[in-house]
């Protein structure tokens, strides 16, 4: 950095040493004299030695005047603790609770004389007649019992006849009716064993039936299942018995209570989701299979340290926030984050309750902090250990886009050693007078190493012919 008369005057006027002038909106460029920024319609801002080194030389950080903070729109917010419940929303599809399904079968050969329920999905009540079945095989055992009773035989023989009819599954009500009338009864009525809907109708009027044949399957509606696909990241927080509030998708005014019944042990490899089955109360029978429910799953609540999500600077390898210190300086601080809660993010480590973090303009401050660190290294470079290995050199080839005293911008092809794709980027010069022969538009083959103000510094630059092959 060259000292100009203006710089000397500024330093002599208030006793503070000016290191350079810069545009806060373009912190990568530095100037050796004041004036108007070539990038923005604003004056260049001086960087003083005491600001770059911290207050009194002991407190690290970047000092920014109140006027500059206002011009840049820098906004600060406080880190806070809040009571947060581990809850999330999902969409579930209503299905029958298969544990409430009951089958209506016949245990004798015969045929259906009359159907009282003629279509699937009809609602039935417990005890309602479903069908009348005629069973000729039941006539002989009943006639035998009636004959034994008329003959006044020993009670043991009558008891044996009754036992035989029980083994043939002849209903007790049918036996009582035949004894009361003195005539064998072969017609009996099948009734619904529970409330619900006829989910399966297996017969028609007049058809023959055989033992063990399912004539009806009744699905209960007192409770239903809501089956939802839960992302793998959220499924790990689920536990059986968790409460859920289900809201009808078509009518938000209708809500139902439920619990998590089961997490099915199978994951969809394509969507990385698991199916969760929620048991939802349906005492009023307002839910039917196929309806959509918005499920609000409630988890355990706890106190968490929160920071606004907009305050985070994510670099890929780490997460950084800009913290304002008690002295008024700003410094970058690495943090460990947890659950993303939308506008806020959980902080696991790196911050304390009440810390002031920058939520707007933090990228400019972070860039300035990096420049200050580079400036400190230039002012007082630490000697490298004798045994330290030299930085690895990388080779590239491309076209020169622009040349400045501090660096060269090159549009280059892929760099295999760094696994870089083709891109355009700036490389720092070792010193301003290096590579005077290089001009914009030249095709060059160059080597570079990590380091320098921009992160990568040129080691050599050679011009090549446009038709030369690498």
C-alpha positions, 0 to 999 in steps of 0.5 A: 500500500502506497502512502499518498499526501492525502493519506499522510494528511489524514493520519496527521489530522486526527492522530490515527494511521490510515492503512487504506481506503475501501468500498464497504460494498466491494471489500475485496478492493483497496485504494491508497487515497480517498475519493469516490468509489468506482463501484458505487455512488459513495465515498471510499471509507478509510481503514485505520490501523487501530480498527484493523488490529482491534481496540487497544490491540488486545480485543480482536474483531472488525470495528465499523462506525455507526454511520457505516453500519447505518448505510450498510443496513447492518441489523443485530438480533439477540440469541434467545432461549424459547420453549419449542415442541418437537412437532411437525405436520403430515398428510394421511389417508383414511383407511379402515382399522382392520382390527375392527373387521369381522367375518360372517360365515356359515358352518353348514351347507345350504342356500340363501333364501333372502338377502337383507343387505344387497350392496357393499358399503351399506351401513349396518347396526349390531343385531341387524338381519343380513340374510336368511339361510335354509340348511336341510342338514339340520332337519334330521338332528332336530327330528331325532330330538323331537322323537326322543322327547315324545318317546320319553327316553332316558335324559342321557339320550336326550342330552346326547342328541342336544350335544350332537346339534351343538357340534353341528353348530345349530343355533340354540334359538333354532332348537328352542323354536323347534321344541316349542312348535314341535316342528324341525326348523331349517331356516335361520337368520344371520345378523351383524355382530357389530356396527360398521359397513359391509366391506365385502359381500360374498353371496347373492340371493339364491346361491348355495353356501358351504361350511366355512364360506365368508358371506359378509365382511363388516368393517368397523368405523368406531376408529379408523387409521390415517396412514401417512408417509413420514420423511426419514429425518422426522421419523426418528423422532416418532414414538408409539403413543404420541398424540396427534390432532387430525384436521379434515382436509376438506373442512378445517373446522372438523378435527379429530383426536388420535395417537400414533399406533405403529411405524411400519418397518419398511422404508421407501428407497426412492422417497426415503419415507416410512409409513406411520399408522395413526389411530383416529377416533371416529365415534361420529362416523364422519370419516370414511376411507379415502379422505385426506387428513392433516396430521399435527404430530406433537412431540416432547417440548423443551427449552432450546437456544435459537438464532435467526436462520438468516444470521447463519453463514453456511460455507459447506464445511462449517456454519459461522455467525457474526457476533458483536462483542462488548467492545463494539467490534464484530467477529466471526464465530463458528457454531454447531446448529441443530434442528431447522425451525423455519425462521429460527435455527437451534444452536447446539454450541458456540453461542450463549443466551443474549449474544448479539449476532448480525442478521443483515450485512454479515457477509460484508463484515465476514469479508472485512474480517478476512481482509484484516487477517490478511493485512495482519499477516502482511504487516508481521509475517511469521517465519515459516519453519525450516522443515515446512513443506512448500505449498503444492503447485497447481497448473491451469490454462486459459484466457486472461480477462483483466490485469490489475496491479494486484492480480490477474483474472483468468477464464481457465479450464478444469484443474484436476489437482483441485477437482475444479471445473472450468471457471473464471476467477482472480489470482493474486500476483506475488508483487505488483510488477510481476508479469508485465508482458501479460495482457487481456485476451492472451492465452496463458499456461500458469501455475499457482498455489494456495495463499495471497489476498484472494486465496490463490497466488500465481507462481508463473504465467506463460503466454501460449499461441492460440492454436497451441495444445495443452 
